[in-house]
Amino acid sequence: MNEQFLAEAQAAAQVADAIYQAADILTKLRMKPDRDMAFERIETIRLQIISGQIVLTQENLSEMCGIRAEISAAADTQSRLIALGKLATTLGKHLVC
């Protein structure tokens, strides 16, 4: 389950990164904080999974799959920003402090 969650999170972040790379400069400025945070949190979660600090559930995986689909389907800048924010926030709630 943990590996599937990470794969979904990474795929969502990569879709967001592709959108970021194609965006104009103003959109990039708005997207960058959440985009960077998502990638950082993915790596932190990966390390915490390896060390046995995190065990994710099917519910967590389903939520991440939904966010990935939302990012992929986002048609305008505002919906992309919202979806990217959800990705960063959802990843953050799985971190062990």
C-alpha positions as CSV (number, residue, x, y, z in Angstrom):
1,M,0.0,0.0,0.0
2,N,2.8,2.4,0.9
3,E,4.6,1.9,-2.4
4,Q,1.3,2.4,-4.4
5,F,0.6,5.6,-2.4
6,L,4.1,6.9,-3.2
7,A,3.7,6.0,-6.9
8,E,0.4,7.9,-7.1
9,A,1.9,10.9,-5.2
10,Q,4.9,10.9,-7.5
11,A,2.7,10.7,-10.6
12,A,0.5,13.5,-9.4
13,A,3.6,15.7,-8.7
14,Q,5.0,14.9,-12.1
15,V,1.7,15.9,-13.8
16,A,1.8,19.1,-11.8
17,D,5.4,19.7,-12.7
18,A,4.5,19.3,-16.4
19,I,1.8,21.9,-16.0
20,Y,4.2,24.1,-14.1
21,Q,6.8,23.8,-16.9
22,A,4.3,24.9,-19.6
23,A,2.8,27.8,-17.6
24,D,3.5,31.4,-18.0
25,I,5.8,33.2,-15.5
26,L,3.0,34.6,-13.3
27,T,1.3,31.1,-13.0
28,K,4.7,29.6,-12.2
29,L,5.2,32.0,-9.4
30,R,1.8,31.0,-7.9
31,M,2.4,27.3,-8.4
32,K,6.1,27.0,-7.2
33,P,5.6,26.9,-3.5
34,D,3.1,24.1,-3.5
35,R,4.9,22.2,-6.3
36,D,8.2,22.3,-4.4
37,M,6.5,21.4,-1.1
38,A,4.8,18.4,-2.8
39,F,8.2,17.0,-4.0
40,E,9.8,17.6,-0.6
41,R,7.0,15.9,1.2
42,I,7.1,12.9,-1.1
43,E,10.7,12.4,-0.3
44,T,10.1,12.8,3.5
45,I,7.2,10.3,3.3
46,R,9.5,7.9,1.4
47,L,12.1,8.1,4.1
48,Q,9.5,7.7,6.8
49,I,8.0,4.6,5.1
50,I,11.5,3.1,4.8
51,S,12.1,3.6,8.5
52,G,8.7,2.1,9.4
53,Q,7.2,5.4,10.8
54,I,4.3,5.5,8.3
55,V,1.8,2.8,7.3
56,L,-0.8,4.0,4.8
57,T,-4.2,2.6,4.2
58,Q,-6.5,1.9,1.2
59,E,-8.3,5.1,2.1
60,N,-5.1,7.1,1.9
61,L,-4.4,5.5,-1.5
62,S,-7.9,6.3,-2.8
63,E,-7.6,9.9,-1.7
64,M,-4.2,10.2,-3.6
65,C,-5.7,8.6,-6.7
66,G,-8.5,11.2,-6.6
67,I,-6.1,14.1,-6.3
68,R,-4.0,12.8,-9.1
69,A,-7.1,12.6,-11.3
70,E,-8.1,16.1,-10.2
71,I,-4.7,17.5,-11.2
72,S,-4.8,15.7,-14.6
73,A,-8.3,17.0,-15.3
74,A,-7.7,20.6,-14.2
75,A,-8.6,22.8,-17.2
76,D,-7.7,26.2,-15.9
77,T,-5.1,27.9,-13.8
78,Q,-7.3,28.3,-10.7
79,S,-8.4,24.6,-10.7
80,R,-4.7,23.6,-11.2
81,L,-3.6,25.7,-8.2
82,I,-6.4,24.3,-6.0
83,A,-5.5,20.7,-7.0
84,L,-1.8,21.3,-6.4
85,G,-2.6,22.8,-3.0
86,K,-4.6,19.7,-2.2
87,L,-1.7,17.5,-3.1
88,A,0.7,19.4,-0.9
89,T,-1.8,19.5,2.0
90,T,-2.7,15.8,1.7
91,L,1.0,14.8,1.7
92,G,1.6,17.0,4.7
93,K,-1.0,15.3,6.8
94,H,0.8,11.9,6.4
95,L,4.1,13.2,7.7
96,V,5.3,12.0,11.1
97,C,6.6,15.0,13.0
